[in-house]
């Protein structure tokens, strides 16, 4: 079984976020980048298929050379090969088209993507990728088993969970639950040394027109001052909640 894991290069959630060019571009200065958490769950599940079923695992990213440390980390975790599509990621459609080209050329049985990336939270890429490939698709996937050319997946739905079966090729949008956080693999020294020798192939991008454009980014408004109310003065508290906070 051939598995392709899509890797997003995203800011660490502890990073301080700023914007440039009139708040139209993300400022990467001083920002630490990591593997998108939803993708990391998927990569760890792919490692399970590699260890238990002898699957081969490739990872792919759409981005510039700055994303290569993230791909190297995926190799250190245990992926066999890495592919970087040499173009900045501009929107979900453009990324899906680039990933589809790699997936078609590699003839993968299973493509694992995160249900969304934590930077822009678009949640569009896995579904569009499956549509372009004409492959089966399961989103919000929290469990996946493969037997031959059949997959059994569990996904979260409103109010519960749904169990599905599908034939390969299959695209999933994974999330926490696909593996538990305690199961996530941390690169060890041996894996880091091996990653330096593993292939990281840079491929030319397909010419794709972007469908969306970021006009402006805006940070949430700062929190207002806190008003302290004497615990004995319930009338003042009720008045503030009703007339100022509009909560009651």
N, C-alpha and C positions, 0 to 999 in steps of 0.2 A: 504494500500500500504506500502510495506517495502522498505526503501531506505538505501543504503550503500554509505557513502561518504568517499572516499580515501583521506587521509591527509598525505602530505609530510612535514617533519620537516626540514626547510631550514634556512640558515643564513639570518639575517636581511641585507638588501642591504647597510646599513650604516656601517656594520662591516668591519674591516680591514682584508683582506684575506692573509694568509700565507700558506706555504706547508712545510712538513717535509719528512724525509727518502729519501733524494735525489730528492725532489720535486715530489714524487710519491704518497703522502698522504696529505689530507687536514688537516690543523692544527686547531683544534676546540678551542684551548685555547683563552679565552677572547672573544669568539664569542657569540652573542645573537641570539637565534633561534626563529623562528616564524612559523605560519601556512603559507604554500605556498599560495601566493595571488590568483592564479587561483583556488586553492582548497577552499579558503575562499569565493569566489563568489559562488561556488557550494554548500557549506555548508549553506550559507544564503538562497539560493533558496530552499534547502531542508527544511529549517525552515518554509518557506512560505507554502510548501505542508503540513507540520505538523500542522500549525495553521489553514489553510483554508480547508484542506481535511482530517485531522486526521491521517496523515501518521506517521509511526514510523521511527526514524532516528538513525542509528548506524554509528559510524566513525571507521576507521581502519587505522593502520599505520604498516609498516614493519620497524622494527628497535629495538635498544637496549633500556634499561630502561631510557636512557637520553632523549628519545622522549616523555616520559609520561607527562611532563608539557604542551606540545603542545596538546596532547589528552585531558588533563584536561581543557584546554582553550576551546576546541571544545565542551566539555560537559557543560561548563559554558555558552556558547553561546546558548545551548538548545538541543544538541544531547541527546538521551536517554541512549545509551550504547557506550562504547569504547572497541575496540579490538586491542591489540598489538601483532603482530606476532614476536616472540622472535628470531630475527636474524638480523644482519646488512644488510642493503640494498646494494647489490654489483653491480648489473646492472639491466637494464630495464626488461629483460626476467625473471630473478630471482624474481624481485618484482611482476611482472604480475602473475607468477605462484603461489606465496604466496597469493596474493589477490584473485585469482581465487578459491583457496581452501576455503577461508572464504566465498566467494560469493556463492559457490555451497552449502556449509553446511547451510547457512542462508536462501537460497531460496529467494533472493531479487528480487523485481520487477524492480527497478531502481538503477543503480550504477553510481554515479557522481564522476568523477575524473577531475583534472585540465588537460588542454590540454598538459601542460608541467610543470616541476618544475623549479624554477628560479636558482637552483644551477648548475645542469648539462645540463639543457635545451634539454634533449634527445627527448622528445615528443613521446616516444615509448609505454609507459605503457598502456594508454587507448585502443589503437588499438589492442595490443597483448592480453590484458585482454578480450576484446570482442571476439576475435578469439578463445581463449581457451574455453570460455563459450558458443560459438556458439550463441551469442546474437547480436541483431541489434546494430549499432554503428553510432553515429554522433559526428564528431570532430569539433573544433572551434565553439562550440555552444554558441550563444548569446541570445537565448530565448527558453524557454521550458514550455509547457503546457501539462497536463495530464488529460484525460477524460476517465474514465473506464480503459480499457486495451490498449488505444490508446494514442500515444504521438504526439504532433506537435512541431517541433523544427525548429529554424532558425539558420543557420550557415553562417559564413563569407567565401566567396570564392573570387578568384581573380576578382576584378572589381565589386563586388556587394555582394548580399546576396542570399541564397537559402532556401526555405521553404520545409521541409520534414515531412512526416508522417510515423510513425513506430509503430509496436506492441511491447508491453512489453513481455519479459524482454529487457531492453535497457541499453546500456552503452553510456555515453556522455563524451566528453572532453570539459569541460567548460572553460570560460574565462570572462574577463570584458565585460559587456553587459548582461550576464545572470542575474545579478543585477547590479545596479549602485554603485559606491563607496560610495555614500551618504546613501545607504541602508544597508551597512555592519553593522553587529551587534557587539557591544562592550559589553563584559561581565560586568554585574553590580554585586553589592555585593551579592544580593540574588542568582543570577546564580552561583557565585563562591562558595557560601556556599552549594548550592544544588549539585554542581559538586563533592564535597568531598564524597557524599553519593551514587553517581551513580556508577554502575559497570564499572570497567576497567579490562577486562579479558585478561590475557596473555596466548597465545596459542603457542604450539610447531610448529616450522617451518617444512615445507615439504622439503625433501632432493632434492635439485635442483642444478645442476652444472651451474656455471656462464659461459656465452658465450663471455664476453669481459673482458679486464683487462686494468686499467689505468696505462700506462707506465710512463708518466711524465706530470706534469702540468707546465705551463709557463705563467707568467703575461705579459700583453701587454707592449711593449717597452715604456719607459717614453717619454713624449713629448719633442721635441727638443726646442732649444732656439727660441724665437720669433724675427723675423727681422722687424724692423720698417723702413718704407719707407716714405720719405718726400712726402706729398700729391702733391707737385708741380713736383715731379720727376716720371712721368708716364712711361718713358722709362725704368727706373730701375725696376719698378714693373712688367712691361711686360716681361722683361728679366728674372726675378726671376721665374715668373709663367711658362714661357716657358721652360727654360733650367734647373732649379733646381727642381721646384715642378712638372713639366711635366703635368700641369693642362690645358694648352692651346697649 
